[in-house]
Amino acid sequence: MPRQPQTVAIDPREQWQAQQQVVSSVMQSADRNALIGTSPTQGAPEAEIILFEFSDFQCPYCARASLDVKILLDKYDNDVLFVYKHLPLTQIHPEAMPAARAAWAAGQQDRFWIYHDGLFANQARLGEGLYVELAQQIGLDVEQFNRDRTSTASLTAIQRDLQLAQRLQLSITPTFLINDLLMPPGAPLSFFEQTLDQIKEALAARSQPQ
């Protein structure tokens, strides 16, 4: 009888460790300002701890994660800089790219975060009508908004985030990094808090005179 092909099980922990090595290599070799770029941020601008999120507006897990991020920022607002990166998974989410470009356009009028919240709150309605409706509701110049979201600049900005995600070998959303530490997929809020507390303690100990 012909031999059946053998399947090799992939250990999730080993897979995460291998990806962590890639992430550390990329993040440690990059300039802080270059990594942040022109991405939307919240929190303490000069914080030594940076929380990066790679997110997709059509991803239901990203919508849930955005609520946890608010809790983290309320608790660590003086200790953490939060940086939002676009990772639209266009193969499975047809509205991910249009939504990202619309959010970027809102950011050109300094309204990214309220637009971000509106997209996640109305995730089941993502589409052309919602994008314009949200722009009107938050008082954007709609003509400028439409011009910006369909511009080459909007696409270039999101492609820049996609290129970084590719270098980091990220393929799922949401993905979080704390500095160069890759957070495990699906990690609970308590794990983030524990990690941030440990990093804060390490930074405080390092700053103490010897």
Secondary structure, DSSP 8 states (H G I E B T S, - for coil): -----------HHHHHHHHHHHHHHHHHHS-HHHHHTT--EEE-TT-SEEEEEEE-TT-HHHHHHHHHHHHHHHHHTTTEEEEEEE---TTT-TTHHHHHHHHHHHHTTT-HHHHHHHHHHTGGG-SHHHHHHHHHHTT--HHHHHHHHTSHHHHHHHHHHHHHHHHHT--SSSEEEETTEE--TT--HHHHHHHHHHHHHHHHHHHS--
